[in-house]
Amino acid sequence: MKNVKVNSVENILTESDVIISRTDAKGLITYVSPDFARISEYSPEEMIGKPHNIVRHPDMPKVVFAELWDYIKAGLPWTGAVKNRAKSGNYYWVDATITPILNEEKHVIVK
């Protein structure tokens, strides 16, 4: 990712935050929970239809996402810590569990 705005301000999730998104097999967002929209500082309308990497933080190694997609394509869940970038350039951490779901012969990704 080139020229993305980042800073050192952390958006802190609370214990009650529920961070959920769904993407299609191409990685385009089809749903975000209200908490995910709030913590990412994007409206749902700004996120729906966009690549999930809209929140990818440049500190995250590309190999992590390559591994994640290898698991998903094999039909396996993936779990790991992910540093995301908010719209302002702030960052936040999520403990992600990403699970492929077969829906009408197409993979739907739930994060």
C-alpha positions in Angstrom: 0.0 0.0 0.0 1.4 3.3 -1.0 0.7 6.8 0.5 -1.8 5.7 3.2 -2.2 8.0 6.1 -1.1 6.5 9.4 -0.3 7.8 12.8 0.4 6.5 16.3 -3.1 7.0 17.8 -4.8 3.7 18.8 -8.6 3.3 18.7 -9.3 1.1 21.7 -12.0 -1.5 21.4 -14.2 -2.2 24.4 -15.1 -5.7 25.6 -18.6 -5.2 24.3 -17.5 -4.3 20.7 -18.6 -6.8 18.1 -16.4 -6.5 15.0 -18.0 -8.4 12.2 -17.6 -8.1 8.4 -18.6 -10.3 5.5 -16.8 -10.4 2.2 -17.3 -12.2 -1.0 -14.8 -14.5 -2.6 -13.1 -11.5 -4.2 -12.5 -9.8 -0.8 -15.2 -7.1 -1.4 -17.1 -6.1 1.7 -20.8 -7.1 1.8 -21.6 -6.3 5.4 -20.1 -4.6 8.4 -21.3 -4.5 12.0 -22.1 -1.1 13.5 -19.1 -1.5 15.9 -16.8 -2.2 13.0 -18.0 0.9 11.1 -17.5 3.0 14.3 -14.0 1.7 15.2 -12.8 1.9 11.6 -14.2 5.5 11.2 -15.9 4.6 7.9 -19.7 4.5 7.4 -21.1 1.2 6.2 -21.9 2.9 2.9 -18.2 3.8 2.5 -17.2 0.2 3.1 -19.8 -1.9 1.3 -18.5 -3.0 -2.1 -14.9 -2.0 -1.3 -12.0 -4.3 -0.9 -11.5 -5.4 2.7 -8.0 -4.0 2.5 -9.5 -0.6 2.9 -8.6 -1.1 6.6 -5.3 -2.9 6.0 -2.5 -1.3 8.0 0.9 -1.0 6.2 2.6 -2.5 9.3 0.9 -5.9 8.6 3.2 -8.2 6.7 1.8 -9.3 3.4 2.7 -12.9 4.3 0.0 -12.9 6.9 -2.7 -12.2 4.3 -1.3 -14.7 1.9 -1.5 -17.4 4.7 -5.0 -16.2 5.6 -6.2 -16.6 2.0 -4.5 -20.0 1.7 -6.5 -21.2 4.7 -9.8 -19.8 3.4 -9.3 -21.2 -0.1 -8.7 -24.6 1.5 -12.0 -24.3 3.4 -10.3 -23.8 6.8 -10.8 -21.1 9.4 -7.9 -18.7 10.2 -7.2 -17.0 13.5 -4.7 -14.3 14.3 -4.1 -10.8 15.5 -4.6 -8.1 12.9 -3.6 -4.5 13.0 -6.1 -2.4 11.0 -6.0 1.2 9.9 -8.9 3.6 10.6 -10.0 6.2 8.1 -8.1 8.9 10.1 -4.9 7.0 10.0 -5.4 5.7 13.6 -5.0 2.0 14.2 -6.7 -0.7 16.1 -6.1 -4.3 16.8 -8.6 -7.2 16.3 -8.3 -10.8 17.3 -9.7 -12.1 14.0 -11.3 -15.5 13.3 -12.0 -15.7 9.6 -14.2 -18.5 8.5 -15.2 -19.5 4.9 -18.9 -20.2 4.4 -20.2 -22.0 1.4 -23.3 -20.2 0.2 -25.0 -21.4 -3.0 -21.7 -22.8 -4.3 -19.8 -19.6 -3.6 -17.5 -18.8 -0.7 -18.6 -16.0 1.6 -16.0 -14.9 4.0 -17.0 -13.9 7.6 -14.4 -12.0 9.6 
